[in-house]
Amino acid sequence: MTEKKLGKAQRSRRSQFEILTPPPRSIVLLGDSITEGGMWDEWLPEYHVVNRGIGGETAAQVLERIDSVAYDPAAVFLLIGTNDLTLGYSIESITENVEKIIERVKELAPGAPIHVQSVMPRGPRWRQTVLRLNAAVSQVARRTGVQYIDLWPALEGVDGALKRNYTMDDLHLTGAGYRAWVEVLRPIMATVRRA
């Protein structure tokens, strides 16, 4: 399967990330539009969080730009894979790229904690596919020695979908959805050493 091409907005954001490397010892949030949409510096003002999300990206596209992201981070929080599923990529290809991202971050930033987050619930028809992907990503995290963060308990509503007030389109989050996500992340971020 051919990788989808980046759009103008994606290329623009990526080109900025290539120039604006994160300040040393930042907590880097890495992913697609769900990460990009978060107003992280306002949700988590007590931490030096840098948003490195680009809407529409796949795991392979995150891997392509990982060198401009993992610049002496205090920690990296990765959330990726939902766009891959939409585009029909296999769970095996997604997890292979997630593992490559983890290994490259380890090379670039030895000792920086890596946290791989589960793909969030979507509409009910996606439930089983996303759960299979999350089980596979959890195994990758265990095998590579990084922390897996299961976001489902905080975000799942009826029928395996995002809670109704957490989304307007069964994928992207509302303020209430981001607040629920932040409540999962905050205690984990509190353990990150920035010195």
Salt bridges, closest charged atoms under 4 A:
GLU36 OE2 - ARG13 NE 3.55
GLU46 OE2 - ARG186 NE 2.67
GLU57 OE2 - ARG14 NH2 2.87
GLU57 OE1 - ARG65 NE 2.63
GLU64 OE1 - ARG14 NH1 2.99
ASP67 OD2 - ARG104 NH2 2.85
ASP72 OD1 - ARG25 NH1 3.57
GLU96 OE2 - LYS100 NZ 3.28
GLU99 OE1 - ARG143 NH2 2.65
GLU107 OE1 - ARG104 NH1 2.63
GLU156 OE2 - ARG127 NE 3.52
ASP169 OD2 - HIS172 ND1 2.75
ASP170 OD1 - ARG164 NH2 2.41
